[in-house]
């Protein structure tokens, strides 16, 4: 069955300007090239209602200028008056976060600053850097309320400049597997479904003047976002049906980081995206367990994406991803923090003999991820006084009950492992045991890759590769099922366990793309150091959001190679977490409830700060009886079971197709042209601002700087060969980025030997871990030690270390004479008579490169270049290369296979 030529829809509203008159706001949005415009009219005369008009018309630049000119002229106090403007420019922005109302009128929240954080196949992912909140009604109609300012302060306590992300063309609420599966939808099935839905007065194709019949167009597809991970869904609720979809920008909260892994010059981008759930969201001790709808606290979906950046097209490139989840134990439980204890006692709030809340939670997971669902429970099993074990016993009972009704091949897999107990033991290696668990998990779930197995994998099969699970399809592999990891807080232990599983999956991903010969990665390699730093940043960010401090125990802590100074840092993080939980978490919880629309202020209702608890806000069943009751035995959603192990959300069916917006374009239209969106030929580019040069680089930031070192990122390095420590100070991230931009003009960093010699009191592999700034970000080195003289003495390396040979201090007379002759020739290169150039000695390249002087001045070095002529065979080879880049590969002949077999035989056998 042929597959539709499809591409993600790119929003045409990426630059916004807000214009103001006394009666209206005019929000003008345009594409990056400023060739297409849309206009929103927002009424300012309504004190409490939101009136927005979108004419859905696409304007040209000239039309917008004329429109704004007429508005300016028509809103002046006197006709023809030039002194006062009737239309003023209020603010420039990059997107709309949403609209919110408390007790007075509506506010509009605009993104005023953004920063590129990642790139997936040419689709940029941005982080919100700053926002602007503007009150819409005019002062003349404003009805003041004494509590409005307090609600405004509470709402603004949610720092939108801290770890909120968006994209104009890539759906961040879904996984890469879902997004690429949608693009590979069968064409014939789509047309059939379209004909059926038209008879039901529902057209899956938007009618915007383009015919859906015939032609060689491309389908632009936009999927409905997964609202669980969209944090501004409630803020956009008031305008979702009133405006064009390009105005709606979905924002996720969590983490996004990307690094470049260079494998002998081949760029491989490693991306880590964490999506925090907006359901039952909150802070550490105030949100535990699950609510009545099966949403759990601190639920985060972490996805690691690997792709070859040499080819960025989704259809022709190589992409792979692996998804895992963390979340609180899905039971009704809580901890009372009023006792002011470091570890408040765990209490079960409600009896749930039929595992109702756990059934709802695992039903959601089966729909989104398929089977098997694997639970890795890291809480303590043996305790003198029952504390964490309470949760383990209840979770085992719930899983056992639910598994009675599932088919055995799709049963929930439960893996209990007391990580704290193994950590205290001197005989056990925690990470070795986690590695065994990770191998078994990845083999069961598999991972996603959008290309079939490499031919080298067929010639040299690996035993572990043949045992890999998941679903193998004609276009590659699909991940079926997911690992769900939890401890009590889902922070420190969970992050380390997820790192080990991610490290194991990364090895399989690299192997599937033909980049390593065995699916195995070892510690102390550049690739694992790079991946470990990503996970440390990921863990610190998620820990700050939920627990109020950075990670207390890191990967090096469990490897038992952390320096003694790390213990003092752990103590400070513990105190910081305790202070945050005791004094500031309640205010943060109120802000989250207001931002997510869990609490909506209204006249006559108690205010947010007057509520004794928010339990009733998050548990809807306490406010009314549900009309439908879930079955105790058939606890899954209808239709989910028959498609397992595939996730129901990715199955091609009528229900899922109704979540898509499909439109047909010419293949060069801006709405689907990712090449134009990424390279932006209409803008002036600067290398200093190029994202791919500023991101973390395995060669520049991790590989040792000594000549003669194996450049492979999979080579195990000695402790003193590391190019950078993964335990560097994470508090100076912004300063690090700024320093990295000025690295070209700053003095070079000190050598590895100089850094290690200044910290002789440290032990093991972490001599450089105490540096205030990491090696990558040290164009200007700042040291805290007093041994500055040692460092300055060893900054200059010998020529033997740099060039591999000893250079003489003074050149010989013959060398100086040659150099003087070279300089003389350079000075006299323009003094030759142009007429005599045709009598110069012939050179083999003269027939290929023909330089013709075109300037009338003899001092100018300006030539006309005639393009070289290529023979027919060279042109055919070049066209074949271009077609291969577009994914149109020529079939291999018999001679090609014989040559490749001979190469493999000579190389490996």
C-alpha positions, -999 to +999 in steps of 0.1 A: +000+000+000+016+034-010+024+058+017+013+094+015+039+121+008+033+140+041+051+167+061+043+185+094+025+217+091+046+248+099+028+276+117+027+308+096+024+330+128+059+332+142+064+370+146+038+391+163+033+428+168+006+442+191-009+476+180-031+496+203-060+520+199-084+532+225-111+507+214-092+477+201-059+458+201-048+446+167-024+416+168-006+412+135+012+379+130+035+369+102+057+341+090+095+345+094+099+358+058+071+384+064+053+375+032+021+362+048+002+380+076-029+373+097-047+399+119-066+394+152-090+421+164-094+422+202-122+444+216-112+466+246-146+481+254-159+449+272-150+450+309-152+413+316-158+394+283-133+384+257-143+394+222-118+383+195-124+385+157-103+365+133-112+371+096-091+340+086-077+361+057-041+359+047-027+394+040+003+404+020+028+429+033+014+457+012-021+449+024-011+450+060+006+483+056-024+498+040-047+484+067-025+498+095-023+531+077-061+534+075-064+524+112-039+550+122-057+577+102-092+567+113-083+567+151-067+602+153-086+627+174-089+650+144-090+641+108-057+649+091-039+657+123-002+644+122+010+653+156-008+625+175-009+589+163-041+570+164-024+536+163+006+529+185+028+499+186+026+482+220+049+452+220+066+427+197+063+390+204+069+354+192+037+337+202+007+337+224+007+318+257-030+324+263-057+345+278-066+345+315-092+363+337-094+365+375-120+389+389-118+418+364-111+416+327-090+394+305-052+395+302-032+384+272+002+366+278+028+370+250+062+355+245+086+384+241+120+365+242+129+330+231+160+309+228+166+279+205+173+248+226+172+219+201+167+209+165+149+178+154+151+172+117+152+210+110+123+216+134+134+241+160+125+238+197+125+271+216+126+279+253+106+308+266+130+335+280+106+363+288+069+370+287+046+401+289+012+401+305-011+429+291-045+439+305-070+441+276-099+464+287-095+501+284-091+521+316-123+539+310-144+506+313-122+489+339-141+477+370-116+474+398-115+446+424-094+447+456-082+411+452-072+414+415-036+424+423-031+394+446-043+369+420-020+385+395+010+381+418+001+344+424-003+338+387+030+354+379+048+332+405+048+305+378+080+315+361+074+311+324+110+318+317+120+286+336+118+254+315+088+260+293+092+250+256+074+253+223+078+247+186+061+261+155+063+229+135+070+199+158+044+185+182+062+184+215+033+168+234+037+136+214+067+112+210+088+111+178+074+076+171+039+090+171+048+120+149+066+099+123+039+072+123+013+099+114+034+110+085+036+074+072-001+071+071-013+050+040-025+072+012-054+050+000-067+045+035-066+082+041-086+090+009-112+063+017-116+077+052-119+112+038-148+102+015-166+085+044-162+115+067-175+139+041-208+121+040-210+127+078-206+165+072-170+163+085-142+171+061-108+161+073-093+184+046-095+221+052-110+239+022-087+269+017-088+271-021-067+240-028-082+209-045-077+177-027-082+157-059-053+148-081-020+167-085+014+159-071+010+178-039+022+170-004-001+165+026+005+188+054-005+171+087-011+186+121-021+163+149-042+172+179-019+178+209-019+154+238-035+177+264-019+159+294+014+175+286+002+209+274+005+235+302-014+263+285-045+243+274-068+261+298-054+295+288-062+288+251-096+273+258-115+307+254-102+312+218-096+277+205-126+276+183-126+313+174-092+317+157-071+299+131-049+271+144-017+290+136-024+314+165-025+284+190+009+276+204+011+246+227+037+248+255+052+220+275+070+221+309+100+200+318+134+198+302+150+199+268+187+195+260+207+186+230+243+177+224+263+168+193+282+134+192+309+136+165+319+101+152+349+108+130+332+140+118+298+125+114+273+146+134+249+127+156+225+148+176+215+133+210+183+150+224+166+146+257+131+159+261+111+156+294+074+163+294+059+170+328+022+162+332-002+191+338-027+168+355-024+165+393+007+187+391+023+203+421+051+202+447+068+174+466+048+168+498+016+184+486+011+161+456+015+124+463+000+093+448-029+097+423-062+115+418-095+099+410-089+100+373-057+080+374-033+109+370-003+106+393+020+132+409+054+141+394+046+122+362+072+129+336+077+113+302+114+113+291+123+107+255+158+104+241+161+111+204+191+101+183+195+111+146+221+117+120+222+154+114+238+150+080+203+144+065+176+163+083+146+152+063+121+130+082+116+108+050+153+104+041+171+108+074+178+082+102+159+088+134+156+067+166+139+073+200+133+056+233+106+066+258+104+059+296+082+073+323+085+083+360+056+089+384+044+085+419+030+052+431-006+051+417-025+048+450-044+071+473-016+081+497-001+112+512+024+126+538+015+151+565+041+178+566+026+197+596+048+176+619+079+193+606+097+160+602+123+153+575+105+121+566+068+125+574+049+092+578+031+077+548-006+072+551-031+055+528-060+079+525-086+056+509-091+018+507-091+007+471-097-031+471-105-032+434-075-011+424-097+015+407-072+043+405-044+020+394-066+006+367-073+041+353-036+049+354-025+018+336-053+021+311-039+055+301-005+039+296-018+010+275-035+035+252-003+057+248+025+031+249+010-004+243+023-035+262+042-046+281+040-020+309+070-026+332+071-013+367+105-008+383+098-001+420+129+012+438+114+018+473+128+002+504+117-034+511+133-040+545+128-014+572+128-014+610+097+007+610+072+004+582+075+034+560+082+030+523+072-007+524+036+004+528+035+015+492+052-016+479+027-039+495-003-020+482+012-017+447+019-055+445-017-062+455-030-038+429-009-052+400-017-088+410-055-079+409-053-062+376-032-089+359-060-115+366-080-101+337-053-093+312-041-119+287-008-134+300+012-120+271+001-085+279+004-087+317+019-058+337+055-068+347+065-058+382+102-056+392+109-047+429+144-037+437+156-021+470+182+003+455+190+019+489+199-014+504+223-023+476+239+012+478+249+006+514+264-028+507+302-028+500+299-061+481+273-051+455+277-028+426+245-008+421+250+001+385+260-034+374+227-047+388+208-018+372+225-026+339+212-062+340+177-048+346+181-023+318+191-050+293+160-071+301+137-040+299+150-028+265+148-063+251+111-064+261+100-030+249+123-025+219+128+011+206+118+032+176+139+035+145+125+048+111+147+026+089+151-011+083+180-030+098+214-022+082+229-048+058+259-050+081+236-062+109+224-090+086+260-100+077+273-098+112+243-105+135+246-099+172+230-122+197+215-094+218+201-078+186+182-110+177+166-111+211+153-075+209+115-070+214+092-044+201+074-045+167+094-049+135+077-033+105+087-027+069+099+008+077+119+000+108+111-008+144+084+004+169+087+006+206+058-013+222+054-009+260+073+013+284+093+013+316+076+031+345+102+038+373+093+051+407+107+055+442+090+076+469+099+111+454+108+099+419+139+121+419+174+108+429+171+070+427+147+072+397+170+095+377+200+071+381+179+041+371+165+060+341+200+070+331+212+033+331+182+023+310+187+052+287+224+043+283+215+007+274+189+020+249+214+045+234+238+016+226+210-002+207+201+031+189+237+036+178+239+000+166+207+003+146+220+033+128+252+014+119+275+036+141+289+009+164+297-028+158+281-041+190+251-027+211+272-020+241+286+013+257+311+015+285+316+042+311+344+068+308+339+071+271+331+105+255+297+093+243+286+082+278+301+113+295+281+135+271+249+114+278+256+115+315+258+153+315+225+155+297+208+133+323+224+152+352+209+185+338+176+166+332+176+153+368+185+187+383+158+205+364+130+180+373+142+179+409+140+217+412+105+218+398+091+191+421+114+190+452+128+225+453+165+216+450+189+199+427+197+162+428+212+150+461+226+116+448+240+115+413+254+088+390+289+093+404+275+089+439+262+054+430+295+046+411+312+055+444+338+077+427+324+111+438+349+133+455+347+140+493+335+176+485+304+162+469+291+151+503+290+187+516+271+197+484+247+168+490+240+181+526+233+216+513+209+203+486+191+183+513+187+214+535+176+234+505+150+208+497+137+207+533+135+245+535+116+247+502+091+219+512+085+235+546+081+272+537+076+279+499+058+248+485+023+260+495+026+292+476+041+274+446+011+249+447-014+278+447+004+293+416+003+260+397-034+255+406-043+290+393-021+288+361-035+254+351-071+264+356-076+239+384-090+268+405-110+296+388-117+327+408-153+339+409-175+363+428-192+347+458-167+318+460-139+315+486-106+328+474-077+306+466-057+315+498-088+308+520-091+272+510-078+248+538-069+222+511-069+217+474-080+181+476-115+188+462-100+207+433-080+177+421-105+150+429-136+157+409-155+127+423-158+144+457-180+171+442-205+148+426-213+112+418-202+098+384-230+086+361-208+058+347-189+033+367-159+014+354-160-023+353-140-041+381-128-068+356-128-052+321-109-022+334-093-011+301-109+012+274-128-006+246-106-013+216-073-011+234-068-048+240-073-060+204-045-038+191-019-048+217+011-048+218+007-017+196-005+015+214-041+023+205-032+060+199-009+050+169-033+026+153-048+037+120-085+039+127-114+064+123-112+077+159-075+086+156-078+101+121-104+125+135-076+140+156-057+151+125-059+182+104-048+175+068-043+199+040-029+195+006-001+218-006+023+221-035+056+207-025+073+241-024+047+258-003+062+275+029+037+257+052+055+224+046+090+235+033+112+226+063+143+234+042+132+270+039+122+271+075+155+258+088+180+276+066+160+308+061+178+321+030+161+355+033+180+362+066+216+372+072+233+344+092+262+347+116+284+318+126+286+332+162+248+328+165+245+294+147+229+269+171+248+238+158+281+255+166+271+266+201+257+233+214+278+208+235+302+189+213+318+156+222+350+164+203+355+199+217+341+194+252+349+159+261+377+145+240+413+150+254+432+177+237+465+158+233+477+148+198+477+111+191+446+103+212+420+080+195+393+104+183+365+078+186+339+088+212+336+051+222+371+047+234+375+044+272+395+073+286+418+074+316+408+097+344+434+123+336+425+122+298+390+136+303+383+168+284+356+179+308+340+168+341+304+159+342+301+171+378+310+207+369+291+235+385+256+236+371+247+270+387+265+290+360+246+277+329+238+311+315+273+324+321+286+292+304+266+299+273+278+335+272+315+325+277+311+299+249+300+326+225+331+347+233+355+317+232+369+328+198+383+361+212+393+349+246+426+334+256+429+296+254+421+275+285+449+259+305+461+224+296+448+193+313+481+188+331+478+223+346+443+218+359+451+185+375+483+197+390+464+224+409+442+199+427+466+173+441+446+168+472+417+154+453+415+117+446+405+093+418+390+104+386+374+136+398+404+159+402+387+185+380+352+182+395+356+211+419+363+237+393+339+266+394+334+265+357+337+234+335+365+229+310+342+235+280+332+270+294+366+282+304+379+307+278+387+328+309+397+304+337+386+312+372+402+291+400+396+291+437+429+275+447+459+295+457+483+277+433+480+302+406+517+302+399+516+265+389+489+271+364+505+301+347+538+283+344+523+254+325+499+272+302+522+271+272+526+236+258+557+225+241+558+223+203+563+185+206+528+182+223+511+205+199+526+197+165+542+163+172+577+175+162+604+198+178+606+231+161+639+251+162+640+284+181+656+303+151+650+295+114+680+289+093+693+314+067+681+293+038+646+292+053+646+330+058+657+335+022+629+313+009+604+332+031+617+366+019+613+354-017+577+343-010+569+378+005+584+395-026+563+374-049+532+383-029+539+420-030+544+420-068+515+397-078+494+427-090+522+444-109+522+420-138+510+433-172+475+419-179+484+415-215+513+391-206+491+368-186+480+348-216+517+340-223+522+325-188+532+289-185+504+264-188+491+246-157+470+214-156+442+234-139+441+261-165+416+242-186+394+237-156+396+271-138+397+301-160+402+335-142+396+366-164+404+400-149+375+424-152+387+454-133+402+485-150+426+491-122+458+470-120+458+469-082+425+451-080+422+414-076+388+409-092+382+382-117+354+366-137+352+329-131+341+306-158+324+275-144+342+242-152+327+218-176+317+184-163+314+153-185+281+134-187+292+106-163+301+131-136+267+148-140+249+114-137+269+106-105+260+140-090+223+136-098+223+102-082+238+117-051+211+143-050+184+117-054+199+097-026+197+127-003+160+129-010+155+092-002+153+079-038+180+052-036+190+034-067+188-004-065+221-021-058+235-043-086+251-077-083+286-061-086+278-038-057+269-067-034+299-087-044+322-058-037+306-052-003+309-089+007+345-088-003+351-057+018+334-073+049+354-105+044+387-087+042+379-063+070+363-085+097+369-122+088 
